[in-house]
Amino acid sequence: MPSAALLALAENDGVKQIMLRYGFSKGLVQRFIAGDTLETALVAARRLQENGISIALDELGENISSEREAEAAALSYRHGLHALDAAHLSPPYLSVKLTALGLDLGTDVAAQNLDCLLAHASAIPDAFVCVDMEGSAYTQRTLDIVRSAYAEHGNIGTVLQSCLRRTDEDLKSLLAEGIRVRLVKGAYAEPPDRAYPDKTEVDCAYVRQMHELLRHGTKPAIATHDEVILREAKHQIREEKLSNSNSEFQLLYGIRRDLQESLAAEGYLVRAYLPYGSAWYSYFMRRLAERPANIGFVLRNLLK
Ligand SMILES: Cc1cc2nc3c(=O)[nH]c(=O)nc-3n(C[C@H](O)[C@H](O)[C@H](O)COP(=O)(O)OP(=O)(O)OC[C@H]3O[C@@H](n4cnc5c(N)ncnc54)[C@H](O)[C@@H]3O)c2cc1C
């Protein structure tokens, strides 16, 4: 579970200014983020591909505040898609955030920008767009938009967060509808009436939902670095004789590279979530909040 205190600290203006000033120059950000341009992300993607690891390209950015920014984000996502195709980093797989496409400005704004992106993706064989799941205030709207985009285009899936109390029900519906799901524990601070406050409960929910997803999902994505859970997933795949190529393991760029490579070497489909771009602050702070030990790494580098 992310540390709520660290997520709250991320909102502090002083902390933000220090991080924005020194993040890149002190080499803090590069641990989790491929670079600030699409070109640097493609270099990292090629390196991963050489090691048998596919990617989910994520141009960073969220909670934009004007329609112009939302359209610019949609255009930029489209460039990413075509760049992956042109670089034969295929089939192209994009991760997008609906608040980057204007969800705070209205459901219709985000839905329209997504629709345009998916229409472009449809022209590229097997291109796929996964809609990230943001805080619980967006869950229902995200699922509504994904459902209607899926009915129209098909080349779209989304993320469910095991920390949320509603997820068992959401999973059941998405499985019945055939919509692809990436299962994660959840990276946002959530109130206890919506989310399990205890990490053990989240881990139990994850395992329970993962069993269902692996059994009934369309190309299920098990997105975690939790070795105990990954062992359990591999056990299920073996015992139930599920095909290795039907499901995939997804991990974040820069986290447990050893695990990413060993899973790939064992013959599993592994995908690294590859973020890039200048709007790295919120993503970076979520990575710190997930593992307070990362603060030591930040402080050591800042003091160098
Ligand atoms: C591909 C992918 C996509 C994701 N998309 C979303 C999304 O759309 N919405 C969302 O809410 N969340 C998303 N997440 C984040 C997720 O919700 C968790 O916050 C994150 O994966 C950490 O949880 P964990 O499952 O690895 O388990 P944990 O129990 O948190 O961690 C297990 C182990 O992983 C390692 N680890 C985990 N995090 C870090 C870190 N930051 N730094 C160093 N080591 C670490 C540690 O060794 C730790 O012991 C995504 C995660 C992945 C892998």
Ligand as a Chemical Component Dictionary entry (heavy atoms), coordinates in Angstrom:
data_LIG
# 
_chem_comp.id                   LIG 
_chem_comp.type                 NON-POLYMER 
_chem_comp.pdbx_formal_charge   0 
_chem_comp.three_letter_code    LIG 
# 
loop_
_chem_comp_atom.comp_id 
_chem_comp_atom.atom_id 
_chem_comp_atom.alt_atom_id 
_chem_comp_atom.type_symbol 
_chem_comp_atom.charge 
_chem_comp_atom.model_Cartn_x 
_chem_comp_atom.model_Cartn_y 
_chem_comp_atom.model_Cartn_z 
_chem_comp_atom.pdbx_ordinal 
LIG C1  C1  C 0 2.613  -2.545 -15.226 1  
LIG C2  C2  C 0 1.997  -1.803 -14.082 2  
LIG C3  C3  C 0 0.998  -0.887 -14.330 3  
LIG C4  C4  C 0 0.394  -0.210 -13.267 4  
LIG N1  N1  N 0 -0.685 0.594  -13.510 5  
LIG C5  C5  C 0 -1.349 1.121  -12.450 6  
LIG C6  C6  C 0 -2.571 1.820  -12.621 7  
LIG O1  O1  O 0 -3.075 1.992  -13.729 8  
LIG N2  N2  N 0 -3.190 2.312  -11.517 9  
LIG C7  C7  C 0 -2.676 2.131  -10.250 10 
LIG O2  O2  O 0 -3.306 2.565  -9.273  11 
LIG N3  N3  N 0 -1.515 1.503  -10.081 12 
LIG C8  C8  C 0 -0.840 0.981  -11.126 13 
LIG N4  N4  N 0 0.326  0.293  -10.913 14 
LIG C9  C9  C 0 1.000  0.369  -9.585  15 
LIG C10 C10 C 0 0.470  -0.666 -8.610  16 
LIG O3  O3  O 0 -0.835 -0.322 -8.209  17 
LIG C11 C11 C 0 1.351  -0.765 -7.352  18 
LIG O4  O4  O 0 1.339  0.465  -6.697  19 
LIG C12 C12 C 0 2.803  -1.151 -7.639  20 
LIG O5  O5  O 0 2.866  -2.130 -8.615  21 
LIG C13 C13 C 0 3.485  -1.713 -6.363  22 
LIG O6  O6  O 0 2.802  -2.825 -5.904  23 
LIG P1  P1  P 0 3.308  -4.356 -6.090  24 
LIG O7  O7  O 0 2.189  -5.098 -6.704  25 
LIG O8  O8  O 0 4.583  -4.435 -6.794  26 
LIG O9  O9  O 0 3.395  -4.917 -4.616  27 
LIG P2  P2  P 0 4.140  -4.390 -3.286  28 
LIG O10 O10 O 0 3.716  -5.327 -2.226  29 
LIG O11 O11 O 0 3.898  -2.962 -3.114  30 
LIG O12 O12 O 0 5.650  -4.624 -3.640  31 
LIG C14 C14 C 0 6.240  -5.906 -3.804  32 
LIG C15 C15 C 0 7.743  -5.728 -3.990  33 
LIG O13 O13 O 0 7.994  -5.025 -5.200  34 
LIG C16 C16 C 0 9.065  -4.124 -5.083  35 
LIG N5  N5  N 0 8.555  -2.742 -5.289  36 
LIG C17 C17 C 0 7.252  -2.366 -5.393  37 
LIG N6  N6  N 0 7.173  -1.046 -5.635  38 
LIG C18 C18 C 0 8.434  -0.569 -5.654  39 
LIG C19 C19 C 0 9.004  0.720  -5.835  40 
LIG N7  N7  N 0 8.242  1.787  -6.066  41 
LIG N8  N8  N 0 10.352 0.843  -5.795  42 
LIG C20 C20 C 0 11.144 -0.234 -5.583  43 
LIG N9  N9  N 0 10.659 -1.492 -5.404  44 
LIG C21 C21 C 0 9.330  -1.657 -5.434  45 
LIG C22 C22 C 0 9.603  -4.305 -3.694  46 
LIG O14 O14 O 0 10.629 -5.276 -3.779  47 
LIG C23 C23 C 0 8.404  -4.847 -2.936  48 
LIG O15 O15 O 0 8.772  -5.616 -1.821  49 
LIG C24 C24 C 0 0.899  -0.410 -11.945 50 
LIG C25 C25 C 0 1.905  -1.337 -11.725 51 
LIG C26 C26 C 0 2.449  -2.049 -12.747 52 
LIG C27 C27 C 0 3.500  -3.065 -12.446 53 
# 
loop_
_chem_comp_bond.comp_id 
_chem_comp_bond.atom_id_1 
_chem_comp_bond.atom_id_2 
_chem_comp_bond.value_order 
_chem_comp_bond.pdbx_ordinal 
LIG C1  C2  SING 1  
LIG C2  C3  SING 2  
LIG C2  C26 DOUB 3  
LIG C3  C4  DOUB 4  
LIG C4  N1  SING 5  
LIG C4  C24 SING 6  
LIG N1  C5  DOUB 7  
LIG C5  C6  SING 8  
LIG C5  C8  SING 9  
LIG C6  O1  DOUB 10 
LIG C6  N2  SING 11 
LIG N2  C7  SING 12 
LIG C7  O2  DOUB 13 
LIG C7  N3  SING 14 
LIG N3  C8  DOUB 15 
LIG C8  N4  SING 16 
LIG N4  C9  SING 17 
LIG N4  C24 SING 18 
LIG C9  C10 SING 19 
LIG C10 O3  SING 20 
LIG C10 C11 SING 21 
LIG C11 O4  SING 22 
LIG C11 C12 SING 23 
LIG C12 O5  SING 24 
LIG C12 C13 SING 25 
LIG C13 O6  SING 26 
LIG O6  P1  SING 27 
LIG P1  O7  DOUB 28 
LIG P1  O8  SING 29 
LIG P1  O9  SING 30 
LIG O9  P2  SING 31 
LIG P2  O10 DOUB 32 
LIG P2  O11 SING 33 
LIG P2  O12 SING 34 
LIG O12 C14 SING 35 
LIG C14 C15 SING 36 
LIG C15 O13 SING 37 
LIG C15 C23 SING 38 
LIG O13 C16 SING 39 
LIG C16 N5  SING 40 
LIG C16 C22 SING 41 
LIG N5  C17 SING 42 
LIG N5  C21 SING 43 
LIG C17 N6  DOUB 44 
LIG N6  C18 SING 45 
LIG C18 C19 SING 46 
LIG C18 C21 DOUB 47 
LIG C19 N7  SING 48 
LIG C19 N8  DOUB 49 
LIG N8  C20 SING 50 
LIG C20 N9  DOUB 51 
LIG N9  C21 SING 52 
LIG C22 O14 SING 53 
LIG C22 C23 SING 54 
LIG C23 O15 SING 55 
LIG C24 C25 DOUB 56 
LIG C25 C26 SING 57 
LIG C26 C27 SING 58 
# 
